[in-house]
Amino acid sequence: MIRSLLTAGLCAVLLAACSSISTDHDFDDQADFSKYGSFQWLPASAERITDSVQFSQLLDRRVRNAVERELAGKGIRPTSDQPDLIVAYSTKTTQKTEVVDSGYAGYGYYGWRGSYWRPSSIDVYQYEEGTLIVDLIDAARKRLVWRGKAVGVVGDYADSEKQINEAVRKLFLNYPPEK
């Protein structure tokens, strides 16, 4: 009973740790981010690296809405005429496996006979990890000036909008970058 509770608690902690979204970014330290006030999406005809299994119009709309909301919060508005930035994104999913060794499980002390120990249990968890990369390209110079990457566990479709919004929000906490 205690072992089951311990294993369940450990699983909950591991799943909570896996569900967090980590972000990272890189940028051109020569770029003047204060001059960027408008953007346009990379034309649909341009090649985009996207996992075809995960790509859908629903996913596309959710990512675009989240990015547009965050850029608007930074004072960068969409335009159809001579944008300062071109925005592109890509997604990828990867199947991951987590192996947890719970160590030795003892049943306690049995008087003069000593303690009884049994071998550890090993639990295996499989999950899907998703990566979202957002690129900001200086439209005049045609150079990448900022790239953000968010990585996290992919949940159910019902949670996808919430997860995308959280990932993009965390991603843009680092924009504009501090030089």
C-alpha positions as CSV (number, residue, x, y, z in Angstrom):
1,M,0.0,0.0,0.0
2,I,2.7,2.5,1.0
3,R,4.8,1.5,-2.0
4,S,1.8,2.1,-4.3
5,L,1.3,5.6,-2.8
6,L,5.0,6.3,-3.1
7,T,5.0,5.2,-6.7
8,A,1.9,7.2,-7.5
9,G,3.3,10.3,-5.9
10,L,6.6,9.9,-7.8
11,C,4.7,9.5,-11.1
12,A,2.7,12.7,-10.4
13,V,5.9,14.7,-9.7
14,L,7.5,13.4,-12.9
15,L,4.5,14.1,-15.0
16,A,4.2,17.6,-13.5
17,A,7.9,18.2,-14.3
18,C,7.4,16.9,-17.8
19,S,4.4,19.1,-18.4
20,S,6.3,22.4,-17.9
21,I,7.3,24.3,-21.0
22,S,10.9,25.3,-21.4
23,T,11.9,28.1,-23.7
24,D,15.1,29.4,-25.2
25,H,16.0,32.2,-27.7
26,D,18.8,33.5,-29.8
27,F,19.1,36.8,-31.6
28,D,21.3,39.1,-33.8
29,D,23.1,41.4,-31.4
30,Q,23.5,43.9,-34.2
31,A,19.7,44.3,-34.8
32,D,17.9,47.4,-33.6
33,F,14.8,45.8,-32.1
34,S,13.3,49.3,-31.3
35,K,12.7,49.9,-35.0
36,Y,10.4,46.9,-35.5
37,G,6.8,48.0,-35.4
38,S,5.0,45.9,-38.1
39,F,5.1,42.4,-39.3
40,Q,3.7,40.1,-42.0
41,W,3.6,36.3,-42.0
42,L,5.9,34.4,-44.2
43,P,3.8,33.7,-47.4
44,A,2.1,30.3,-47.4
45,S,3.9,29.4,-50.6
46,A,7.2,29.5,-48.8
47,E,8.6,26.2,-47.5
48,R,8.1,25.7,-43.8
49,I,9.5,22.9,-41.7
50,T,6.4,21.4,-40.0
51,D,5.7,17.9,-38.8
52,S,3.0,16.8,-41.2
53,V,1.4,14.5,-38.7
54,Q,0.8,17.3,-36.2
55,F,0.1,20.1,-38.7
56,S,-3.5,21.1,-39.2
57,Q,-5.4,24.3,-40.0
58,L,-6.5,24.3,-36.3
59,L,-3.0,24.2,-35.1
60,D,-1.9,26.8,-37.6
61,R,-4.7,29.2,-36.5
62,R,-3.9,28.7,-32.8
63,V,-0.2,29.4,-33.3
64,R,-0.8,32.5,-35.5
65,N,-3.4,33.9,-33.0
66,A,-1.1,33.4,-30.1
67,V,2.0,35.0,-31.9
68,E,-0.1,37.9,-33.1
69,R,-1.4,38.6,-29.6
70,E,2.1,38.6,-28.1
71,L,3.5,40.7,-30.9
72,A,0.6,43.2,-30.4
73,G,1.5,43.4,-26.8
74,K,5.0,44.4,-27.8
75,G,3.7,47.1,-30.1
76,I,4.2,45.2,-33.3
77,R,1.2,45.2,-35.6
78,P,0.3,43.2,-38.7
79,T,0.5,45.0,-42.0
80,S,0.2,44.0,-45.6
81,D,2.5,46.8,-46.9
82,Q,6.2,46.8,-46.3
83,P,6.5,45.1,-42.9
84,D,9.5,45.5,-40.7
85,L,9.5,41.8,-39.8
86,I,8.6,38.6,-41.5
87,V,7.3,36.0,-39.0
88,A,7.5,32.3,-39.5
89,Y,7.1,29.3,-37.3
90,S,7.7,25.5,-37.4
91,T,6.6,22.6,-35.2
92,K,7.9,19.2,-34.5
93,T,6.8,16.3,-32.3
94,T,9.0,13.5,-30.9
95,Q,8.1,10.3,-29.1
96,K,9.9,10.2,-25.7
97,T,10.4,7.5,-23.1
98,E,11.0,8.2,-19.4
99,V,12.3,5.3,-17.3
100,V,11.9,5.6,-13.5
101,D,13.8,3.3,-11.1
102,S,12.1,3.6,-7.7
103,G,15.0,2.0,-5.8
104,Y,14.7,-0.8,-3.3
105,A,11.4,-1.3,-1.5
106,G,11.8,-2.7,2.0
107,Y,9.2,-4.2,4.2
108,G,10.9,-3.3,7.5
109,Y,12.6,-5.2,10.3
110,Y,11.6,-8.7,11.2
111,G,13.3,-9.2,14.6
112,W,16.2,-11.6,14.6
113,R,15.7,-12.6,11.0
114,G,16.6,-9.0,9.7
115,S,15.0,-6.9,7.1
116,Y,13.4,-8.2,4.0
117,W,14.2,-6.3,0.8
118,R,12.9,-6.9,-2.7
119,P,14.3,-5.7,-6.0
120,S,13.4,-2.2,-7.2
121,S,10.6,-1.6,-9.6
122,I,11.2,0.1,-12.9
123,D,8.3,2.1,-14.5
124,V,8.4,3.2,-18.1
125,Y,6.3,6.2,-19.4
126,Q,5.9,7.2,-23.0
127,Y,4.9,10.7,-24.0
128,E,5.0,13.1,-26.9
129,E,7.3,16.1,-26.8
130,G,6.4,19.1,-29.0
131,T,8.7,21.9,-30.2
132,L,7.6,25.2,-31.5
133,I,10.1,27.5,-33.1
134,V,9.2,31.1,-34.0
135,D,11.5,33.2,-36.3
136,L,11.5,36.9,-36.7
137,I,13.2,38.0,-39.9
138,D,14.2,41.6,-40.7
139,A,12.3,42.2,-43.9
140,A,14.6,44.9,-45.3
141,R,17.8,43.0,-44.7
142,K,16.3,39.5,-45.2
143,R,18.1,38.3,-42.1
144,L,17.0,36.3,-39.1
145,V,17.1,38.6,-36.1
146,W,15.4,36.6,-33.4
147,R,14.5,32.9,-32.9
148,G,12.5,31.5,-30.0
149,K,12.1,27.8,-29.1
150,A,9.5,26.3,-26.8
151,V,9.5,22.6,-25.8
152,G,7.0,20.8,-23.7
153,V,4.8,17.7,-23.4
154,V,2.0,17.6,-25.9
155,G,-1.4,17.1,-24.3
156,D,-4.8,16.2,-25.6
157,Y,-6.3,18.2,-28.4
158,A,-8.7,19.8,-25.9
159,D,-5.7,21.4,-24.2
160,S,-3.8,22.4,-27.3
161,E,-5.0,26.0,-27.5
162,K,-4.1,26.5,-23.8
163,Q,-0.7,24.9,-24.3
164,I,0.1,26.9,-27.4
165,N,-0.9,30.2,-25.7
166,E,1.3,29.4,-22.7
167,A,4.3,28.4,-24.9
168,V,4.1,31.5,-27.0
169,R,3.6,33.7,-24.0
170,K,6.7,32.3,-22.3
171,L,8.6,32.5,-25.6
172,F,8.0,36.3,-26.0
173,L,8.9,37.1,-22.4
174,N,12.4,37.3,-23.9
175,Y,11.5,39.8,-26.6
176,P,12.9,42.3,-27.2
177,P,16.2,40.7,-26.1
178,E,18.5,42.4,-23.7
179,K,21.9,42.9,-25.3
